[in-house]
Amino acid sequence: MNIKKIIQISLLVFTFTACTELSEDDVREFTINHIENQVGYEDAVEGFVNGLSNDLIAWTNPVWRSTPYEYSTEGVDGSAFYEDSIKVNIHDIYIMGNHANVFGTIRFYIDGVTTTYRNFSGIVGKENGELKWQRWIGVDNQNLAQGFLWPSTEIEGGLSAYNEMRNAMMNLEFELAKFISDTLVEKDPEWATAHLGQMQYYWAKQDDLKLKEVMELALSKCENASRAEEHFIKSYTRDREVGQHELELAMLHAPDDPMIRVWYAWGLEDNKLAIDIIKRAWWRLPEHGGVNNMLGYKYMADGNMEKAKKHFEIFTRANAEVPNGYDSYGDYYIEAGEYEKAKEMFLKAYDLDSNWIVSKEKAERIEKRMNRVNSEE
């Protein structure tokens, strides 16, 4: 083949590629027009259907345990297009030859109120000269859990530090929780739940005078706090009945919050009920240390050692640097009669944090017991 023919073929290939490759501007215009015109009931149907490939694979709200499916336009009518306006914000368009991947956010409105907030990813391709959606995945924000003990503060980084404090509280790292709490109180003197780490510290140390002082201070700042925050603060009392009642009220307003559920379950004598209360938190946060810890103890108290072991295993594997996980696992092995493994766990907790004197003392008691048994033999 001579050089002239090679050049001609190369030009043909280049021309064909240039014609088939999508334009970012065209993809952007198609995406915005197709989605934002999905209003007006029956007026939206034709444009909606025309923008979909016959081979469209969709995956709607994969936060549920669903699977992708072949989308069918059969039965599509105007009843689904009830919003009066839609706004699309495109975050990224990635051109892949004759296909384009689009990332974006859609906000659906009725009378200026957001009815749906949806993040999406889709693949656009050209079919018979027209752009079509060939793949689509969307996640709606309202399908995610919202019922948490959110902090009433506007300080930068407040939510992250608040979560660190609460994790320390649930891992029984009282000094760390108090340190973070002290810092948050200083940064935002009007933030009621910034005092949580302090209150747990004084509650654990049985310093009731200081606990009462801090609780009253926190309650004085509840004007801008949520109902859940106020009830949770009130739960820090030595009166068990009052504390459980306040936790119940907090749970009504923050039903998905793991700390509220674990604290409430801890105070229940009915182990099966406690397990059911915590399961909802575990379903949401299956690797959470405090949630697995309480489930492990409640299963153990209910006589289900097999399930108890699984939750202590999850706790330590997913939270390998948390001493409380190993201390709890040691308690499990004592209950199971496996004293050597229990000792190993207690020493691991102490190795991670020398403040865990209680774990060291447990290991020493096991050592004395084993020596005594050996001497008797």
C-alpha positions in Angstrom: 0.0 0.0 0.0 1.5 3.3 -1.0 1.8 6.4 1.2 -1.0 8.2 -0.6 -3.6 5.5 0.2 -2.4 5.4 3.8 -3.0 9.2 4.1 -6.4 8.9 2.5 -7.5 6.1 4.9 -6.1 8.0 7.9 -8.2 11.0 6.9 -11.3 8.9 6.5 -10.7 7.4 10.0 -10.1 10.8 11.5 -13.2 12.2 9.8 -15.4 9.3 11.0 -14.1 9.6 14.6 -14.6 13.3 14.6 -18.2 12.9 13.4 -19.1 10.1 15.9 -17.4 11.6 19.0 -19.9 13.5 21.2 -19.6 17.2 22.0 -19.6 18.3 25.7 -21.8 21.2 24.8 -24.4 19.0 23.1 -24.4 16.5 26.0 -24.8 19.4 28.5 -27.7 20.9 26.5 -29.4 17.5 26.2 -29.0 16.7 29.9 -30.4 20.0 31.1 -33.3 20.1 28.6 -34.4 16.5 29.0 -34.5 16.7 32.8 -35.8 20.2 33.4 -38.7 19.6 30.9 -40.0 16.8 33.1 -42.8 19.0 34.4 -46.4 19.7 33.4 -48.0 16.3 33.8 -48.9 15.0 30.3 -46.9 17.7 28.5 -43.7 16.0 29.8 -44.3 12.5 28.6 -43.3 12.7 24.9 -40.0 14.5 25.6 -39.2 12.2 28.5 -39.7 9.0 26.5 -37.9 10.3 23.4 -34.8 10.9 25.5 -34.5 7.3 26.6 -32.8 4.4 24.7 -34.8 1.3 24.1 -31.9 -0.5 25.8 -31.7 1.7 28.8 -30.5 0.0 32.0 -31.5 1.9 35.1 -30.7 1.6 38.8 -33.0 3.7 41.0 -32.0 4.4 44.6 -29.3 1.8 45.0 -29.1 2.7 48.7 -31.8 0.1 49.0 -30.8 -3.5 48.3 -32.0 -3.3 44.7 -30.4 -4.3 41.3 -30.2 -2.6 37.9 -33.1 -3.4 35.5 -34.2 -2.9 31.9 -36.3 0.2 31.9 -39.6 0.1 30.1 -41.6 3.1 29.0 -44.8 1.1 28.9 -47.4 2.7 31.1 -45.6 6.0 31.5 -48.1 8.8 32.0 -48.2 12.3 33.2 -49.0 11.5 36.8 -45.3 11.2 37.7 -44.4 14.7 36.4 -46.2 16.7 39.0 -43.5 19.2 40.0 -43.8 22.7 38.7 -40.0 23.3 38.2 -36.7 21.4 38.1 -33.2 22.6 38.3 -30.1 20.6 37.1 -26.6 21.2 38.2 -24.0 19.3 36.2 -20.8 18.5 38.0 -18.8 16.6 35.4 -19.1 15.4 31.8 -16.6 12.8 30.7 -16.5 12.1 26.9 -15.7 8.6 25.9 -15.7 8.6 22.1 -19.4 8.3 21.1 -20.5 8.0 24.8 -20.5 10.5 27.7 -20.7 10.0 31.4 -22.6 12.7 33.2 -22.5 13.5 37.0 -25.1 15.9 38.4 -27.6 16.9 41.0 -31.4 17.5 40.3 -33.6 19.5 42.6 -37.4 19.1 42.0 -39.7 21.9 43.3 -43.3 22.6 44.0 -44.1 26.2 44.8 -40.5 26.9 45.6 -40.2 23.9 48.0 -37.6 21.2 47.3 -39.5 17.9 47.1 -36.7 15.7 45.9 -32.9 16.2 46.0 -31.3 13.6 43.6 -27.6 12.9 42.8 -27.2 11.0 39.5 -24.8 9.5 37.1 -25.8 8.5 33.6 -24.3 7.5 30.2 -25.5 9.3 27.1 -25.0 7.9 23.6 -26.1 8.8 20.1 -28.8 6.6 18.4 -30.0 7.4 14.9 -28.6 10.9 15.2 -30.2 11.7 18.5 -28.8 11.7 22.1 -30.4 9.1 24.4 -29.9 8.0 28.0 -28.4 4.5 27.8 -27.5 4.0 31.5 -28.9 5.8 34.6 -28.3 5.7 38.3 -29.9 8.0 40.8 -29.9 8.4 44.6 -32.5 10.5 46.5 -31.3 12.2 49.6 -34.6 11.7 51.5 -34.1 7.9 51.4 -31.1 8.3 53.7 -31.5 8.3 57.5 -31.8 11.8 58.9 -32.9 11.1 62.5 -29.6 11.7 64.3 -28.6 13.8 67.3 -27.4 16.7 65.1 -25.3 19.4 66.8 -26.8 22.9 67.0 -23.7 24.8 66.0 -22.4 26.7 63.0 -18.7 26.7 63.8 -16.4 25.4 61.1 -15.4 21.8 61.6 -18.0 21.5 64.4 -19.7 18.4 63.1 -16.5 16.5 62.6 -15.2 17.3 66.1 -18.6 16.5 67.6 -18.6 13.1 66.0 -15.0 12.5 67.3 -16.2 13.4 70.8 -19.2 11.0 70.6 -17.1 8.2 69.2 -14.8 8.6 72.2 -17.8 8.6 74.5 -19.1 5.4 73.0 -15.7 3.8 73.2 -15.5 4.8 76.9 -12.5 7.0 76.3 -13.7 9.4 79.0 -10.6 11.6 79.1 -10.4 12.1 75.4 -14.2 12.8 75.2 -13.8 15.5 77.9 -10.8 17.0 76.2 -12.7 17.4 72.9 -15.8 18.6 74.8 -13.7 21.3 76.6 -12.4 22.5 73.3 -15.8 22.7 71.7 -17.3 24.6 74.6 -14.5 27.1 74.3 -15.1 27.5 70.5 -18.8 27.9 70.8 -19.9 28.9 74.3 -23.6 28.8 73.2 -23.6 25.2 72.0 -25.5 23.0 74.5 -24.4 19.5 73.3 -20.7 20.6 73.3 -21.0 19.7 77.0 -21.8 16.0 76.4 -18.2 14.8 76.8 -17.9 16.7 80.1 -21.1 15.3 81.4 -20.2 11.7 80.6 -16.8 12.2 82.2 -18.3 13.4 85.5 -21.0 10.8 85.4 -18.4 8.0 85.0 -16.2 9.5 87.8 -19.4 9.7 90.0 -18.7 13.4 90.6 -22.4 14.3 90.9 -21.9 17.9 92.0 -19.9 18.7 88.9 -22.3 16.7 86.7 -25.2 18.7 88.0 -23.3 22.0 87.4 -22.4 21.1 83.8 -25.9 19.8 83.0 -27.5 23.0 84.3 -25.1 25.0 82.2 -25.9 22.9 79.1 -29.6 23.2 79.6 -29.3 27.0 79.9 -28.1 26.9 76.3 -31.0 24.9 74.8 -32.9 27.8 73.4 -31.5 27.1 69.9 -31.0 23.3 70.5 -33.3 20.6 69.1 -35.7 18.7 71.3 -33.5 15.6 70.9 -30.5 17.5 72.2 -32.4 18.8 75.2 -33.9 15.4 76.2 -30.5 13.7 75.8 -28.8 16.2 78.1 -31.5 15.6 80.7 -30.9 11.9 80.6 -27.6 12.3 82.4 -29.0 11.7 85.9 -28.6 9.2 88.6 -32.3 8.6 88.6 -32.5 5.6 86.3 -36.3 5.9 85.6 -36.0 9.6 84.7 -32.9 8.9 82.6 -34.7 6.2 80.6 -37.7 8.4 80.1 -35.6 11.2 78.7 -33.8 8.8 76.4 -37.1 7.6 75.1 -38.1 11.1 74.3 -34.8 11.8 72.7 -35.2 8.6 70.6 -38.6 9.9 69.4 -36.9 12.9 67.9 -33.7 11.2 66.7 -34.7 7.6 66.0 -31.6 6.7 64.0 -29.0 7.9 66.4 -26.7 5.1 67.6 -25.7 6.7 70.9 -29.2 7.3 72.1 -30.2 3.7 71.2 -27.1 2.2 72.8 -27.5 4.3 76.0 -31.2 3.4 76.2 -30.6 -0.3 75.6 -27.9 -0.3 78.3 -30.5 0.6 80.9 -33.0 -2.1 79.8 -33.3 -5.3 81.9 -35.2 -7.1 79.0 -32.2 -8.2 76.9 -34.4 -9.2 73.9 -36.0 -5.8 73.8 -32.6 -4.2 74.1 -31.3 -6.2 71.2 -34.2 -5.1 69.0 -33.6 -1.5 70.0 -29.9 -1.7 69.0 -30.5 -3.7 65.8 -31.8 -0.6 64.0 -28.6 1.2 64.8 -26.5 -1.8 63.8 -28.3 -2.0 60.5 -27.3 1.5 59.7 -23.8 1.3 61.2 -22.7 -2.4 61.1 -19.0 -1.6 61.9 -19.6 0.9 64.7 -17.7 0.0 67.8 -20.2 1.1 70.5 -23.1 -0.5 68.7 -21.4 -3.9 68.3 -20.1 -3.7 71.9 -23.6 -3.3 73.4 -25.1 -5.9 71.1 -22.3 -8.3 72.2 -23.1 -7.8 75.9 -26.8 -8.1 75.4 -26.5 -11.3 73.4 -24.2 -12.7 76.0 -26.6 -11.8 78.8 -29.4 -13.5 76.8 -27.3 -16.6 76.5 -26.5 -16.4 72.8 -22.8 -16.7 72.9 -22.4 -17.4 69.2 -23.9 -14.1 68.2 -22.2 -12.2 71.0 -18.8 -13.4 69.7 -19.5 -12.2 66.2 -20.2 -8.7 67.4 -17.1 -8.5 69.6 -15.1 -9.8 66.6 -16.6 -7.1 64.4 -15.8 -4.5 67.0 -12.1 -5.3 67.3 -11.5 -6.0 63.6 -13.1 -2.7 62.4 -11.8 -0.7 65.3 -8.4 -2.2 65.9 -7.0 0.7 67.9 -9.8 0.9 70.4 -8.9 -0.6 73.8 -12.6 -1.1 74.9 -13.1 -3.6 72.1 -10.5 -6.0 73.5 -11.6 -5.5 77.1 -15.1 -6.5 76.1 -13.8 -9.4 74.1 -11.9 -10.5 77.2 -15.2 -10.4 79.2 -16.7 -12.6 76.5 -13.9 -15.2 76.7 -14.2 -15.3 80.5 -17.9 -16.1 80.1 -17.0 -18.7 77.6 -14.4 -20.3 80.0 -11.5 -19.5 77.6 -9.2 -17.8 80.2 -6.0 -17.8 78.2 -7.7 -15.9 75.3 -9.4 -13.6 77.8 -6.0 -12.7 79.3 -4.6 -12.1 75.9 -7.5 -9.6 75.1 -7.1 -7.8 78.4 -3.4 -7.3 77.9 -4.0 -6.1 74.3 -6.3 -3.4 75.7 -3.7 -2.3 78.2 -1.0 -2.3 75.6 -3.0 0.1 73.5 -3.7 2.4 76.4 -2.0 2.2 79.8 -4.9 4.1 81.3 -6.9 0.9 81.0 -5.8 -0.3 84.4 -9.0 -2.3 84.7 -8.0 -4.5 81.8 -4.5 -5.1 83.4 -6.1 -6.0 86.7 -8.5 -8.5 84.9 -5.4 -10.1 83.3 -3.7 -10.3 86.6 -6.7 -12.0 88.2 -6.8 -14.6 85.5 -3.0 -15.2 85.9 -3.5 -15.8 89.6 -6.5 -18.1 89.0 -4.5 -20.1 86.4 -1.5 -20.4 88.8 -3.8 -21.5 91.6 -5.5 -24.2 89.4 -2.1 -25.4 88.2 -0.7 -25.7 91.8 -3.8 -27.7 92.9 -3.2 -30.1 90.1 
